[in-house]
């Protein structure tokens, strides 16, 4: 069940512009994941944030592990790249942390929900219980310096972009190309036979209709004279 479910999720996410996923050694339980930030208002816009996800054999009943391969300077990211985020914590309530069951992992969660939560966390850090205390203090007291740290992380992340990979932008990722999705049928392209016959047959029918109309008018004139 886990293998089939993960493969379906992998195929679906492979079509998304905001992430680049690959299987590690063709193992569906080991993913290489790159988060591509497409929100132009984000400090991490156009970042290529590479991570590794490891899934348990009993997925989705237990959460996956998520770890950035190039650690980010962020209040909720440990220096080794691990995350401090509720959705990756085991199911059930935790009296010690105060986390509710609804905030933690549950079998209805999916890889997509994890990745979206991580993207949200990047710009909405939880500084009350930071994994990186220094980053939490800097975010609260020296925002300009914090932004410089983020800028350095983004510049370093460019080293992980695969050769030949075209980084999407907000504009290119969400642009609607009607020419590819819509087909405007021209009369020249239509099959006349499907509408009642060929060109010559249609002309013959028009002539017959005109002849019938003329005959009908002559008959009406004769009736009036009588």
NORKADA-V173439 format. One line per field, one symbol per residue. psi: psi as a letter, one per 30 degrees, with the letter a starting at -180 (. if undefined). burial: b if it has 24 or more other C-alpha atoms within 12 Angstrom, else e. A space follows every 50 residues. Layout:
psi->???
burial->???
//
This chain:
psi->eeeeeeeeeeeefffkfgljklkjhgjfgjkkkkkjjgjffkfgkgkijk lkkkklfgkgfkllkkkkfjkkjkegklfgflkjkefgklllljeefgkl effaklfflleeeeeeeeeeeefikjfeikfjeeeeeeeefieeeeeeee eeeeeeffffkkkfkjklleeeegkjjffffkjjkleffljeefgfalee eeeeeeeeeeeeeeeeeeeeeeeee.
burial->eeeebbbebbeebbeebbbbbbbeeeebbbbbbbbbbbeeeebbbbbbbb bbbbbeeebbbbbbbbbbbbbbbbbbbbeebbbbbbbbbbbeeeeeeeee eeebbbbebbbbebbebbbebbbebbbeebbbebbbbebeeeeeebbebb eebbeebbebbeeeeebbeeeeeeeeeeeeeeeeeeeeeeeeeeeeeeee eeeeeeeeeeeeeeeeeeeeeeeeee
//
